[in-house]
């Protein structure tokens, strides 16, 4: 577990029709219900219509196959979680 001033980025997917992925909405609702959404410092969108968007670059950088995913940065260390449950267990 990171201790201190960890920064958490959530990467969500936007489909070609402009809609957010269902799982992204479900995870956002889960984090809101658990009162953990405020722990997310930034939300970045991987918009398939914009291959050079920040979110799409993060997808490629971390070789992620699904959204949402979370990037936790703290004191020069980085952890990437494909599962909100792993994020909650290990970081929140």
PyMOL Python script that loads the backbone (N, CA, C, O; Angstrom):
from pymol import cmd

cmd.read_pdbstr("""\
ATOM      1  N   UNK A   1       0.842  -1.181   0.000  1.00  0.00           N
ATOM      2  CA  UNK A   1       0.000   0.000   0.000  1.00  0.00           C
ATOM      3  C   UNK A   1       0.879   1.233   0.000  1.00  0.00           C
ATOM      4  O   UNK A   1       1.874   1.291   0.723  1.00  0.00           O
ATOM      5  N   UNK A   2       0.524   2.203  -0.793  1.00  0.00           N
ATOM      6  CA  UNK A   2       1.240   3.466  -0.812  1.00  0.00           C
ATOM      7  C   UNK A   2       0.754   4.313   0.358  1.00  0.00           C
ATOM      8  O   UNK A   2      -0.433   4.326   0.685  1.00  0.00           O
ATOM      9  N   UNK A   3       1.677   5.006   0.969  1.00  0.00           N
ATOM     10  CA  UNK A   3       1.329   5.882   2.078  1.00  0.00           C
ATOM     11  C   UNK A   3       1.784   7.280   1.703  1.00  0.00           C
ATOM     12  O   UNK A   3       2.862   7.451   1.134  1.00  0.00           O
ATOM     13  N   UNK A   4       0.983   8.266   2.014  1.00  0.00           N
ATOM     14  CA  UNK A   4       1.381   9.636   1.712  1.00  0.00           C
ATOM     15  C   UNK A   4       0.426  10.275   0.729  1.00  0.00           C
ATOM     16  O   UNK A   4      -0.792  10.129   0.827  1.00  0.00           O
ATOM     17  N   UNK A   5       1.000  10.978  -0.207  1.00  0.00           N
ATOM     18  CA  UNK A   5       0.218  11.790  -1.125  1.00  0.00           C
ATOM     19  C   UNK A   5       0.055  11.106  -2.474  1.00  0.00           C
ATOM     20  O   UNK A   5       0.440  11.660  -3.503  1.00  0.00           O
ATOM     21  N   UNK A   6      -0.497   9.934  -2.475  1.00  0.00           N
ATOM     22  CA  UNK A   6      -0.713   9.203  -3.722  1.00  0.00           C
ATOM     23  C   UNK A   6      -1.699   9.957  -4.603  1.00  0.00           C
ATOM     24  O   UNK A   6      -2.669  10.539  -4.119  1.00  0.00           O
ATOM     25  N   UNK A   7      -1.435   9.936  -5.895  1.00  0.00           N
ATOM     26  CA  UNK A   7      -2.331  10.556  -6.876  1.00  0.00           C
ATOM     27  C   UNK A   7      -2.976   9.420  -7.666  1.00  0.00           C
ATOM     28  O   UNK A   7      -2.276   8.569  -8.214  1.00  0.00           O
ATOM     29  N   UNK A   8      -4.298   9.405  -7.725  1.00  0.00           N
ATOM     30  CA  UNK A   8      -5.022   8.338  -8.410  1.00  0.00           C
ATOM     31  C   UNK A   8      -5.716   8.901  -9.638  1.00  0.00           C
ATOM     32  O   UNK A   8      -6.497   9.849  -9.555  1.00  0.00           O
ATOM     33  N   UNK A   9      -5.412   8.296 -10.776  1.00  0.00           N
ATOM     34  CA  UNK A   9      -6.055   8.658 -12.043  1.00  0.00           C
ATOM     35  C   UNK A   9      -6.927   7.497 -12.480  1.00  0.00           C
ATOM     36  O   UNK A   9      -6.483   6.349 -12.497  1.00  0.00           O
ATOM     37  N   UNK A  10      -8.159   7.795 -12.829  1.00  0.00           N
ATOM     38  CA  UNK A  10      -9.085   6.802 -13.374  1.00  0.00           C
ATOM     39  C   UNK A  10      -9.173   7.042 -14.876  1.00  0.00           C
ATOM     40  O   UNK A  10      -9.406   8.167 -15.320  1.00  0.00           O
ATOM     41  N   UNK A  11      -8.989   5.986 -15.651  1.00  0.00           N
ATOM     42  CA  UNK A  11      -9.095   6.097 -17.109  1.00  0.00           C
ATOM     43  C   UNK A  11     -10.375   5.394 -17.538  1.00  0.00           C
ATOM     44  O   UNK A  11     -10.552   4.196 -17.316  1.00  0.00           O
ATOM     45  N   UNK A  12     -11.271   6.172 -18.161  1.00  0.00           N
ATOM     46  CA  UNK A  12     -12.548   5.658 -18.648  1.00  0.00           C
ATOM     47  C   UNK A  12     -12.544   5.634 -20.168  1.00  0.00           C
ATOM     48  O   UNK A  12     -11.809   6.383 -20.810  1.00  0.00           O
ATOM     49  N   UNK A  13     -13.370   4.768 -20.732  1.00  0.00           N
ATOM     50  CA  UNK A  13     -13.448   4.635 -22.190  1.00  0.00           C
ATOM     51  C   UNK A  13     -14.696   5.320 -22.732  1.00  0.00           C
ATOM     52  O   UNK A  13     -15.783   5.223 -22.162  1.00  0.00           O
ATOM     53  N   UNK A  14     -14.507   6.018 -23.853  1.00  0.00           N
ATOM     54  CA  UNK A  14     -15.615   6.610 -24.599  1.00  0.00           C
ATOM     55  C   UNK A  14     -15.679   5.895 -25.951  1.00  0.00           C
ATOM     56  O   UNK A  14     -14.692   5.858 -26.685  1.00  0.00           O
ATOM     57  N   UNK A  15     -16.834   5.332 -26.271  1.00  0.00           N
ATOM     58  CA  UNK A  15     -17.018   4.625 -27.531  1.00  0.00           C
ATOM     59  C   UNK A  15     -17.171   5.595 -28.703  1.00  0.00           C
ATOM     60  O   UNK A  15     -17.309   6.803 -28.507  1.00  0.00           O
ATOM     61  N   UNK A  16     -17.144   5.059 -29.908  1.00  0.00           N
ATOM     62  CA  UNK A  16     -17.246   5.883 -31.115  1.00  0.00           C
ATOM     63  C   UNK A  16     -18.572   6.629 -31.210  1.00  0.00           C
ATOM     64  O   UNK A  16     -18.662   7.634 -31.915  1.00  0.00           O
ATOM     65  N   UNK A  17     -19.609   6.151 -30.510  1.00  0.00           N
ATOM     66  CA  UNK A  17     -20.892   6.861 -30.522  1.00  0.00           C
ATOM     67  C   UNK A  17     -20.948   7.973 -29.468  1.00  0.00           C
ATOM     68  O   UNK A  17     -21.967   8.649 -29.325  1.00  0.00           O
ATOM     69  N   UNK A  18     -19.846   8.157 -28.732  1.00  0.00           N
ATOM     70  CA  UNK A  18     -19.769   9.210 -27.731  1.00  0.00           C
ATOM     71  C   UNK A  18     -20.207   8.805 -26.344  1.00  0.00           C
ATOM     72  O   UNK A  18     -20.129   9.606 -25.413  1.00  0.00           O
ATOM     73  N   UNK A  19     -20.668   7.570 -26.187  1.00  0.00           N
ATOM     74  CA  UNK A  19     -21.124   7.097 -24.883  1.00  0.00           C
ATOM     75  C   UNK A  19     -19.978   6.503 -24.074  1.00  0.00           C
ATOM     76  O   UNK A  19     -19.056   5.892 -24.614  1.00  0.00           O
ATOM     77  N   UNK A  20     -20.065   6.703 -22.768  1.00  0.00           N
ATOM     78  CA  UNK A  20     -19.109   6.096 -21.845  1.00  0.00           C
ATOM     79  C   UNK A  20     -19.436   4.612 -21.715  1.00  0.00           C
ATOM     80  O   UNK A  20     -20.600   4.219 -21.790  1.00  0.00           O
ATOM     81  N   UNK A  21     -18.418   3.799 -21.521  1.00  0.00           N
ATOM     82  CA  UNK A  21     -18.660   2.356 -21.398  1.00  0.00           C
ATOM     83  C   UNK A  21     -19.498   2.061 -20.151  1.00  0.00           C
ATOM     84  O   UNK A  21     -19.410   2.772 -19.149  1.00  0.00           O
ATOM     85  N   UNK A  22     -20.305   1.010 -20.226  1.00  0.00           N
ATOM     86  CA  UNK A  22     -21.191   0.642 -19.119  1.00  0.00           C
ATOM     87  C   UNK A  22     -20.417   0.352 -17.848  1.00  0.00           C
ATOM     88  O   UNK A  22     -20.805   0.795 -16.767  1.00  0.00           O
ATOM     89  N   UNK A  23     -19.324  -0.390 -17.969  1.00  0.00           N
ATOM     90  CA  UNK A  23     -18.526  -0.746 -16.793  1.00  0.00           C
ATOM     91  C   UNK A  23     -17.967   0.512 -16.128  1.00  0.00           C
ATOM     92  O   UNK A  23     -17.887   0.584 -14.902  1.00  0.00           O
ATOM     93  N   UNK A  24     -17.584   1.493 -16.928  1.00  0.00           N
ATOM     94  CA  UNK A  24     -17.077   2.757 -16.376  1.00  0.00           C
ATOM     95  C   UNK A  24     -18.148   3.440 -15.530  1.00  0.00           C
ATOM     96  O   UNK A  24     -17.861   3.951 -14.447  1.00  0.00           O
ATOM     97  N   UNK A  25     -19.362   3.447 -16.023  1.00  0.00           N
ATOM     98  CA  UNK A  25     -20.469   4.042 -15.260  1.00  0.00           C
ATOM     99  C   UNK A  25     -20.728   3.252 -13.978  1.00  0.00           C
ATOM    100  O   UNK A  25     -20.939   3.835 -12.915  1.00  0.00           O
ATOM    101  N   UNK A  26     -20.710   1.934 -14.084  1.00  0.00           N
ATOM    102  CA  UNK A  26     -20.941   1.087 -12.912  1.00  0.00           C
ATOM    103  C   UNK A  26     -19.877   1.324 -11.845  1.00  0.00           C
ATOM    104  O   UNK A  26     -20.194   1.428 -10.660  1.00  0.00           O
ATOM    105  N   UNK A  27     -18.625   1.410 -12.261  1.00  0.00           N
ATOM    106  CA  UNK A  27     -17.527   1.614 -11.312  1.00  0.00           C
ATOM    107  C   UNK A  27     -17.627   2.999 -10.676  1.00  0.00           C
ATOM    108  O   UNK A  27     -17.384   3.144  -9.478  1.00  0.00           O
ATOM    109  N   UNK A  28     -17.978   4.009 -11.456  1.00  0.00           N
ATOM    110  CA  UNK A  28     -18.163   5.352 -10.903  1.00  0.00           C
ATOM    111  C   UNK A  28     -19.282   5.347  -9.870  1.00  0.00           C
ATOM    112  O   UNK A  28     -19.149   5.956  -8.809  1.00  0.00           O
ATOM    113  N   UNK A  29     -20.381   4.668 -10.171  1.00  0.00           N
ATOM    114  CA  UNK A  29     -21.493   4.554  -9.219  1.00  0.00           C
ATOM    115  C   UNK A  29     -21.046   3.836  -7.948  1.00  0.00           C
ATOM    116  O   UNK A  29     -21.385   4.257  -6.842  1.00  0.00           O
ATOM    117  N   UNK A  30     -20.287   2.756  -8.104  1.00  0.00           N
ATOM    118  CA  UNK A  30     -19.773   1.998  -6.954  1.00  0.00           C
ATOM    119  C   UNK A  30     -18.911   2.903  -6.066  1.00  0.00           C
ATOM    120  O   UNK A  30     -19.104   2.947  -4.851  1.00  0.00           O
ATOM    121  N   UNK A  31     -17.965   3.622  -6.671  1.00  0.00           N
ATOM    122  CA  UNK A  31     -17.083   4.501  -5.904  1.00  0.00           C
ATOM    123  C   UNK A  31     -17.877   5.615  -5.218  1.00  0.00           C
ATOM    124  O   UNK A  31     -17.552   6.019  -4.102  1.00  0.00           O
ATOM    125  N   UNK A  32     -18.906   6.103  -5.884  1.00  0.00           N
ATOM    126  CA  UNK A  32     -19.750   7.141  -5.293  1.00  0.00           C
ATOM    127  C   UNK A  32     -20.515   6.587  -4.101  1.00  0.00           C
ATOM    128  O   UNK A  32     -20.559   7.221  -3.046  1.00  0.00           O
ATOM    129  N   UNK A  33     -21.121   5.404  -4.255  1.00  0.00           N
ATOM    130  CA  UNK A  33     -21.892   4.792  -3.173  1.00  0.00           C
ATOM    131  C   UNK A  33     -21.024   4.490  -1.954  1.00  0.00           C
ATOM    132  O   UNK A  33     -21.477   4.606  -0.816  1.00  0.00           O
ATOM    133  N   UNK A  34     -19.779   4.102  -2.203  1.00  0.00           N
ATOM    134  CA  UNK A  34     -18.850   3.767  -1.112  1.00  0.00           C
ATOM    135  C   UNK A  34     -18.140   5.005  -0.558  1.00  0.00           C
ATOM    136  O   UNK A  34     -17.286   4.900   0.323  1.00  0.00           O
ATOM    137  N   UNK A  35     -18.505   6.176  -1.085  1.00  0.00           N
ATOM    138  CA  UNK A  35     -17.906   7.448  -0.675  1.00  0.00           C
ATOM    139  C   UNK A  35     -16.391   7.459  -0.890  1.00  0.00           C
ATOM    140  O   UNK A  35     -15.635   7.994  -0.079  1.00  0.00           O
ATOM    141  N   UNK A  36     -15.972   6.854  -2.005  1.00  0.00           N
ATOM    142  CA  UNK A  36     -14.554   6.804  -2.359  1.00  0.00           C
ATOM    143  C   UNK A  36     -14.230   7.630  -3.597  1.00  0.00           C
ATOM    144  O   UNK A  36     -13.062   7.779  -3.957  1.00  0.00           O
ATOM    145  N   UNK A  37     -15.251   8.165  -4.245  1.00  0.00           N
ATOM    146  CA  UNK A  37     -15.021   8.893  -5.497  1.00  0.00           C
ATOM    147  C   UNK A  37     -14.110  10.101  -5.272  1.00  0.00           C
ATOM    148  O   UNK A  37     -13.376  10.493  -6.179  1.00  0.00           O
ATOM    149  N   UNK A  38     -14.147  10.690  -4.089  1.00  0.00           N
ATOM    150  CA  UNK A  38     -13.298  11.839  -3.801  1.00  0.00           C
ATOM    151  C   UNK A  38     -11.825  11.473  -3.709  1.00  0.00           C
ATOM    152  O   UNK A  38     -10.968  12.357  -3.721  1.00  0.00           O
ATOM    153  N   UNK A  39     -11.519  10.195  -3.619  1.00  0.00           N
ATOM    154  CA  UNK A  39     -10.125   9.737  -3.585  1.00  0.00           C
ATOM    155  C   UNK A  39      -9.510   9.720  -4.987  1.00  0.00           C
ATOM    156  O   UNK A  39      -8.292   9.632  -5.136  1.00  0.00           O
ATOM    157  N   UNK A  40     -10.358   9.804  -6.008  1.00  0.00           N
ATOM    158  CA  UNK A  40      -9.879   9.834  -7.396  1.00  0.00           C
ATOM    159  C   UNK A  40      -9.505  11.283  -7.707  1.00  0.00           C
ATOM    160  O   UNK A  40     -10.353  12.175  -7.670  1.00  0.00           O
ATOM    161  N   UNK A  41      -8.233  11.504  -8.012  1.00  0.00           N
ATOM    162  CA  UNK A  41      -7.753  12.865  -8.254  1.00  0.00           C
ATOM    163  C   UNK A  41      -8.091  13.373  -9.644  1.00  0.00           C
ATOM    164  O   UNK A  41      -8.355  14.558  -9.843  1.00  0.00           O
ATOM    165  N   UNK A  42      -8.078  12.447 -10.609  1.00  0.00           N
ATOM    166  CA  UNK A  42      -8.326  12.842 -12.003  1.00  0.00           C
ATOM    167  C   UNK A  42      -9.058  11.744 -12.725  1.00  0.00           C
ATOM    168  O   UNK A  42      -8.883  10.558 -12.442  1.00  0.00           O
ATOM    169  N   UNK A  43      -9.887  12.160 -13.670  1.00  0.00           N
ATOM    170  CA  UNK A  43     -10.524  11.211 -14.581  1.00  0.00           C
ATOM    171  C   UNK A  43     -10.080  11.603 -15.986  1.00  0.00           C
ATOM    172  O   UNK A  43     -10.225  12.749 -16.411  1.00  0.00           O
ATOM    173  N   UNK A  44      -9.533  10.612 -16.693  1.00  0.00           N
ATOM    174  CA  UNK A  44      -9.048  10.810 -18.058  1.00  0.00           C
ATOM    175  C   UNK A  44      -9.862   9.896 -18.959  1.00  0.00           C
ATOM    176  O   UNK A  44     -10.163   8.760 -18.595  1.00  0.00           O
ATOM    177  N   UNK A  45     -10.215  10.395 -20.129  1.00  0.00           N
ATOM    178  CA  UNK A  45     -11.028   9.614 -21.049  1.00  0.00           C
ATOM    179  C   UNK A  45     -10.197   9.066 -22.191  1.00  0.00           C
ATOM    180  O   UNK A  45      -9.450   9.795 -22.842  1.00  0.00           O
ATOM    181  N   UNK A  46     -10.340   7.761 -22.425  1.00  0.00           N
ATOM    182  CA  UNK A  46      -9.763   7.101 -23.597  1.00  0.00           C
ATOM    183  C   UNK A  46     -10.862   7.100 -24.642  1.00  0.00           C
ATOM    184  O   UNK A  46     -11.701   6.200 -24.685  1.00  0.00           O
ATOM    185  N   UNK A  47     -10.845   8.115 -25.476  1.00  0.00           N
ATOM    186  CA  UNK A  47     -11.876   8.323 -26.484  1.00  0.00           C
ATOM    187  C   UNK A  47     -11.410   7.675 -27.785  1.00  0.00           C
ATOM    188  O   UNK A  47     -10.450   8.134 -28.405  1.00  0.00           O
ATOM    189  N   UNK A  48     -12.094   6.604 -28.195  1.00  0.00           N
ATOM    190  CA  UNK A  48     -11.666   5.873 -29.395  1.00  0.00           C
ATOM    191  C   UNK A  48     -11.730   6.739 -30.648  1.00  0.00           C
ATOM    192  O   UNK A  48     -11.122   6.403 -31.665  1.00  0.00           O
ATOM    193  N   UNK A  49     -12.456   7.845 -30.585  1.00  0.00           N
ATOM    194  CA  UNK A  49     -12.527   8.762 -31.721  1.00  0.00           C
ATOM    195  C   UNK A  49     -11.291   9.658 -31.805  1.00  0.00           C
ATOM    196  O   UNK A  49     -11.063  10.322 -32.816  1.00  0.00           O
ATOM    197  N   UNK A  50     -10.506   9.668 -30.742  1.00  0.00           N
ATOM    198  CA  UNK A  50      -9.304  10.506 -30.684  1.00  0.00           C
ATOM    199  C   UNK A  50      -8.115   9.656 -30.248  1.00  0.00           C
ATOM    200  O   UNK A  50      -7.784   9.626 -29.063  1.00  0.00           O
ATOM    201  N   UNK A  51      -7.464   8.961 -31.190  1.00  0.00           N
ATOM    202  CA  UNK A  51      -6.368   8.053 -30.855  1.00  0.00           C
ATOM    203  C   UNK A  51      -5.209   8.707 -30.105  1.00  0.00           C
ATOM    204  O   UNK A  51      -4.454   8.020 -29.417  1.00  0.00           O
ATOM    205  N   UNK A  52      -5.061  10.017 -30.230  1.00  0.00           N
ATOM    206  CA  UNK A  52      -3.962  10.694 -29.543  1.00  0.00           C
ATOM    207  C   UNK A  52      -4.407  11.396 -28.253  1.00  0.00           C
ATOM    208  O   UNK A  52      -3.665  12.195 -27.683  1.00  0.00           O
ATOM    209  N   UNK A  53      -5.628  11.087 -27.804  1.00  0.00           N
ATOM    210  CA  UNK A  53      -6.080  11.658 -26.536  1.00  0.00           C
ATOM    211  C   UNK A  53      -5.220  11.092 -25.403  1.00  0.00           C
ATOM    212  O   UNK A  53      -4.623  10.023 -25.533  1.00  0.00           O
ATOM    213  N   UNK A  54      -5.169  11.826 -24.295  1.00  0.00           N
ATOM    214  CA  UNK A  54      -4.353  11.382 -23.162  1.00  0.00           C
ATOM    215  C   UNK A  54      -4.740   9.978 -22.707  1.00  0.00           C
ATOM    216  O   UNK A  54      -3.877   9.152 -22.413  1.00  0.00           O
ATOM    217  N   UNK A  55      -6.038   9.719 -22.651  1.00  0.00           N
ATOM    218  CA  UNK A  55      -6.495   8.399 -22.210  1.00  0.00           C
ATOM    219  C   UNK A  55      -6.055   7.278 -23.132  1.00  0.00           C
ATOM    220  O   UNK A  55      -5.657   6.211 -22.663  1.00  0.00           O
ATOM    221  N   UNK A  56      -6.121   7.506 -24.441  1.00  0.00           N
ATOM    222  CA  UNK A  56      -5.684   6.477 -25.397  1.00  0.00           C
ATOM    223  C   UNK A  56      -4.181   6.260 -25.295  1.00  0.00           C
ATOM    224  O   UNK A  56      -3.709   5.136 -25.463  1.00  0.00           O
ATOM    225  N   UNK A  57      -3.430   7.307 -25.025  1.00  0.00           N
ATOM    226  CA  UNK A  57      -1.989   7.156 -24.825  1.00  0.00           C
ATOM    227  C   UNK A  57      -1.695   6.315 -23.585  1.00  0.00           C
ATOM    228  O   UNK A  57      -0.781   5.490 -23.587  1.00  0.00           O
ATOM    229  N   UNK A  58      -2.478   6.530 -22.525  1.00  0.00           N
ATOM    230  CA  UNK A  58      -2.292   5.737 -21.309  1.00  0.00           C
ATOM    231  C   UNK A  58      -2.661   4.271 -21.542  1.00  0.00           C
ATOM    232  O   UNK A  58      -2.010   3.373 -21.008  1.00  0.00           O
ATOM    233  N   UNK A  59      -3.696   4.030 -22.335  1.00  0.00           N
ATOM    234  CA  UNK A  59      -4.073   2.648 -22.692  1.00  0.00           C
ATOM    235  C   UNK A  59      -2.885   1.945 -23.340  1.00  0.00           C
ATOM    236  O   UNK A  59      -2.548   0.814 -22.990  1.00  0.00           O
ATOM    237  N   UNK A  60      -2.256   2.634 -24.291  1.00  0.00           N
ATOM    238  CA  UNK A  60      -1.106   2.034 -24.986  1.00  0.00           C
ATOM    239  C   UNK A  60       0.103   1.904 -24.055  1.00  0.00           C
ATOM    240  O   UNK A  60       0.782   0.877 -24.048  1.00  0.00           O
ATOM    241  N   UNK A  61       0.359   2.934 -23.285  1.00  0.00           N
ATOM    242  CA  UNK A  61       1.524   2.919 -22.392  1.00  0.00           C
ATOM    243  C   UNK A  61       1.464   1.753 -21.419  1.00  0.00           C
ATOM    244  O   UNK A  61       2.474   1.090 -21.183  1.00  0.00           O
ATOM    245  N   UNK A  62       0.295   1.496 -20.854  1.00  0.00           N
ATOM    246  CA  UNK A  62       0.140   0.450 -19.847  1.00  0.00           C
ATOM    247  C   UNK A  62      -0.421  -0.848 -20.428  1.00  0.00           C
ATOM    248  O   UNK A  62      -0.669  -1.801 -19.689  1.00  0.00           O
ATOM    249  N   UNK A  63      -0.622  -0.889 -21.741  1.00  0.00           N
ATOM    250  CA  UNK A  63      -1.096  -2.094 -22.425  1.00  0.00           C
ATOM    251  C   UNK A  63      -2.378  -2.646 -21.794  1.00  0.00           C
ATOM    252  O   UNK A  63      -2.500  -3.846 -21.547  1.00  0.00           O
ATOM    253  N   UNK A  64      -3.317  -1.754 -21.544  1.00  0.00           N
ATOM    254  CA  UNK A  64      -4.572  -2.143 -20.905  1.00  0.00           C
ATOM    255  C   UNK A  64      -5.575  -2.578 -21.966  1.00  0.00           C
ATOM    256  O   UNK A  64      -5.678  -1.971 -23.032  1.00  0.00           O
ATOM    257  N   UNK A  65      -6.302  -3.627 -21.657  1.00  0.00           N
ATOM    258  CA  UNK A  65      -7.285  -4.184 -22.591  1.00  0.00           C
ATOM    259  C   UNK A  65      -8.714  -3.777 -22.247  1.00  0.00           C
ATOM    260  O   UNK A  65      -9.601  -3.853 -23.097  1.00  0.00           O
ATOM    261  N   UNK A  66      -8.944  -3.343 -20.998  1.00  0.00           N
ATOM    262  CA  UNK A  66     -10.294  -3.016 -20.557  1.00  0.00           C
ATOM    263  C   UNK A  66     -10.305  -1.696 -19.786  1.00  0.00           C
ATOM    264  O   UNK A  66      -9.283  -1.245 -19.268  1.00  0.00           O
ATOM    265  N   UNK A  67     -11.453  -1.115 -19.731  1.00  0.00           N
ATOM    266  CA  UNK A  67     -11.642   0.098 -18.939  1.00  0.00           C
ATOM    267  C   UNK A  67     -12.789  -0.148 -17.966  1.00  0.00           C
ATOM    268  O   UNK A  67     -13.652  -0.989 -18.221  1.00  0.00           O
ATOM    269  N   UNK A  68     -12.802   0.556 -16.888  1.00  0.00           N
ATOM    270  CA  UNK A  68     -11.824   1.545 -16.483  1.00  0.00           C
ATOM    271  C   UNK A  68     -10.600   0.875 -15.866  1.00  0.00           C
ATOM    272  O   UNK A  68     -10.623  -0.298 -15.495  1.00  0.00           O
ATOM    273  N   UNK A  69      -9.544   1.655 -15.773  1.00  0.00           N
ATOM    274  CA  UNK A  69      -8.385   1.223 -15.004  1.00  0.00           C
ATOM    275  C   UNK A  69      -7.860   2.421 -14.236  1.00  0.00           C
ATOM    276  O   UNK A  69      -8.232   3.565 -14.499  1.00  0.00           O
ATOM    277  N   UNK A  70      -6.989   2.132 -13.282  1.00  0.00           N
ATOM    278  CA  UNK A  70      -6.538   3.147 -12.344  1.00  0.00           C
ATOM    279  C   UNK A  70      -5.020   3.167 -12.293  1.00  0.00           C
ATOM    280  O   UNK A  70      -4.372   2.121 -12.282  1.00  0.00           O
ATOM    281  N   UNK A  71      -4.465   4.364 -12.261  1.00  0.00           N
ATOM    282  CA  UNK A  71      -3.026   4.550 -12.143  1.00  0.00           C
ATOM    283  C   UNK A  71      -2.788   5.282 -10.827  1.00  0.00           C
ATOM    284  O   UNK A  71      -3.314   6.373 -10.606  1.00  0.00           O
ATOM    285  N   UNK A  72      -1.993   4.668  -9.960  1.00  0.00           N
ATOM    286  CA  UNK A  72      -1.674   5.259  -8.667  1.00  0.00           C
ATOM    287  C   UNK A  72      -0.198   5.625  -8.685  1.00  0.00           C
ATOM    288  O   UNK A  72       0.665   4.778  -8.916  1.00  0.00           O
ATOM    289  N   UNK A  73       0.079   6.906  -8.437  1.00  0.00           N
ATOM    290  CA  UNK A  73       1.456   7.390  -8.422  1.00  0.00           C
ATOM    291  C   UNK A  73       1.761   7.953  -7.042  1.00  0.00           C
ATOM    292  O   UNK A  73       0.994   8.741  -6.490  1.00  0.00           O
ATOM    293  N   UNK A  74       2.902   7.531  -6.495  1.00  0.00           N
ATOM    294  CA  UNK A  74       3.297   7.993  -5.172  1.00  0.00           C
ATOM    295  C   UNK A  74       4.804   7.877  -5.022  1.00  0.00           C
ATOM    296  O   UNK A  74       5.365   6.793  -5.180  1.00  0.00           O
ATOM    297  N   UNK A  75       5.449   8.970  -4.724  1.00  0.00           N
ATOM    298  CA  UNK A  75       6.893   8.993  -4.439  1.00  0.00           C
ATOM    299  C   UNK A  75       7.718   8.297  -5.513  1.00  0.00           C
ATOM    300  O   UNK A  75       8.647   7.552  -5.202  1.00  0.00           O
ATOM    301  N   UNK A  76       7.380   8.540  -6.779  1.00  0.00           N
ATOM    302  CA  UNK A  76       8.149   7.962  -7.869  1.00  0.00           C
ATOM    303  C   UNK A  76       7.781   6.535  -8.225  1.00  0.00           C
ATOM    304  O   UNK A  76       8.339   5.968  -9.164  1.00  0.00           O
ATOM    305  N   UNK A  77       6.859   5.951  -7.494  1.00  0.00           N
ATOM    306  CA  UNK A  77       6.399   4.589  -7.805  1.00  0.00           C
ATOM    307  C   UNK A  77       5.031   4.660  -8.451  1.00  0.00           C
ATOM    308  O   UNK A  77       4.237   5.556  -8.165  1.00  0.00           O
ATOM    309  N   UNK A  78       4.768   3.704  -9.326  1.00  0.00           N
ATOM    310  CA  UNK A  78       3.489   3.672 -10.028  1.00  0.00           C
ATOM    311  C   UNK A  78       2.910   2.264  -9.954  1.00  0.00           C
ATOM    312  O   UNK A  78       3.617   1.275 -10.142  1.00  0.00           O
ATOM    313  N   UNK A  79       1.611   2.195  -9.677  1.00  0.00           N
ATOM    314  CA  UNK A  79       0.879   0.923  -9.704  1.00  0.00           C
ATOM    315  C   UNK A  79      -0.331   1.124 -10.606  1.00  0.00           C
ATOM    316  O   UNK A  79      -0.962   2.181 -10.594  1.00  0.00           O
ATOM    317  N   UNK A  80      -0.645   0.098 -11.386  1.00  0.00           N
ATOM    318  CA  UNK A  80      -1.793   0.150 -12.288  1.00  0.00           C
ATOM    319  C   UNK A  80      -2.738  -0.979 -11.906  1.00  0.00           C
ATOM    320  O   UNK A  80      -2.326  -2.127 -11.742  1.00  0.00           O
ATOM    321  N   UNK A  81      -4.010  -0.633 -11.769  1.00  0.00           N
ATOM    322  CA  UNK A  81      -5.033  -1.605 -11.386  1.00  0.00           C
ATOM    323  C   UNK A  81      -6.107  -1.678 -12.455  1.00  0.00           C
ATOM    324  O   UNK A  81      -6.674  -0.659 -12.847  1.00  0.00           O
ATOM    325  N   UNK A  82      -6.383  -2.879 -12.923  1.00  0.00           N
ATOM    326  CA  UNK A  82      -7.448  -3.096 -13.891  1.00  0.00           C
ATOM    327  C   UNK A  82      -8.776  -3.340 -13.178  1.00  0.00           C
ATOM    328  O   UNK A  82      -9.834  -3.330 -13.807  1.00  0.00           O
ATOM    329  N   UNK A  83      -8.719  -3.557 -11.876  1.00  0.00           N
ATOM    330  CA  UNK A  83      -9.909  -3.883 -11.094  1.00  0.00           C
ATOM    331  C   UNK A  83     -10.131  -2.840 -10.006  1.00  0.00           C
ATOM    332  O   UNK A  83      -9.206  -2.502  -9.269  1.00  0.00           O
ATOM    333  N   UNK A  84     -11.347  -2.334  -9.906  1.00  0.00           N
ATOM    334  CA  UNK A  84     -11.659  -1.381  -8.846  1.00  0.00           C
ATOM    335  C   UNK A  84     -11.546  -2.054  -7.479  1.00  0.00           C
ATOM    336  O   UNK A  84     -11.186  -1.403  -6.498  1.00  0.00           O
ATOM    337  N   UNK A  85     -11.849  -3.339  -7.408  1.00  0.00           N
ATOM    338  CA  UNK A  85     -11.747  -4.032  -6.121  1.00  0.00           C
ATOM    339  C   UNK A  85     -10.299  -4.132  -5.659  1.00  0.00           C
ATOM    340  O   UNK A  85     -10.018  -3.988  -4.470  1.00  0.00           O
ATOM    341  N   UNK A  86      -9.372  -4.380  -6.593  1.00  0.00           N
ATOM    342  CA  UNK A  86      -7.952  -4.385  -6.238  1.00  0.00           C
ATOM    343  C   UNK A  86      -7.518  -3.006  -5.764  1.00  0.00           C
ATOM    344  O   UNK A  86      -6.783  -2.881  -4.785  1.00  0.00           O
ATOM    345  N   UNK A  87      -7.975  -1.969  -6.466  1.00  0.00           N
ATOM    346  CA  UNK A  87      -7.651  -0.607  -6.051  1.00  0.00           C
ATOM    347  C   UNK A  87      -8.144  -0.355  -4.628  1.00  0.00           C
ATOM    348  O   UNK A  87      -7.399   0.164  -3.796  1.00  0.00           O
ATOM    349  N   UNK A  88      -9.380  -0.715  -4.349  1.00  0.00           N
ATOM    350  CA  UNK A  88      -9.951  -0.471  -3.032  1.00  0.00           C
ATOM    351  C   UNK A  88      -9.193  -1.261  -1.976  1.00  0.00           C
ATOM    352  O   UNK A  88      -8.854  -0.706  -0.931  1.00  0.00           O
ATOM    353  N   UNK A  89      -8.920  -2.524  -2.213  1.00  0.00           N
ATOM    354  CA  UNK A  89      -8.217  -3.364  -1.239  1.00  0.00           C
ATOM    355  C   UNK A  89      -6.792  -2.884  -0.977  1.00  0.00           C
ATOM    356  O   UNK A  89      -6.340  -2.868   0.167  1.00  0.00           O
ATOM    357  N   UNK A  90      -6.100  -2.501  -2.017  1.00  0.00           N
ATOM    358  CA  UNK A  90      -4.664  -2.210  -1.874  1.00  0.00           C
ATOM    359  C   UNK A  90      -4.349  -0.735  -1.634  1.00  0.00           C
ATOM    360  O   UNK A  90      -3.282  -0.416  -1.110  1.00  0.00           O
ATOM    361  N   UNK A  91      -5.244   0.159  -2.002  1.00  0.00           N
ATOM    362  CA  UNK A  91      -4.922   1.589  -1.923  1.00  0.00           C
ATOM    363  C   UNK A  91      -5.893   2.407  -1.101  1.00  0.00           C
ATOM    364  O   UNK A  91      -5.492   3.384  -0.469  1.00  0.00           O
ATOM    365  N   UNK A  92      -7.158   2.035  -1.094  1.00  0.00           N
ATOM    366  CA  UNK A  92      -8.149   2.879  -0.452  1.00  0.00           C
ATOM    367  C   UNK A  92      -8.625   2.281   0.865  1.00  0.00           C
ATOM    368  O   UNK A  92      -9.469   2.870   1.541  1.00  0.00           O
TER     369      UNK A  92
END
""", "prot")
cmd.dss("prot")
cmd.show_as("cartoon", "prot")
cmd.util.cbc("prot")
cmd.orient("prot")
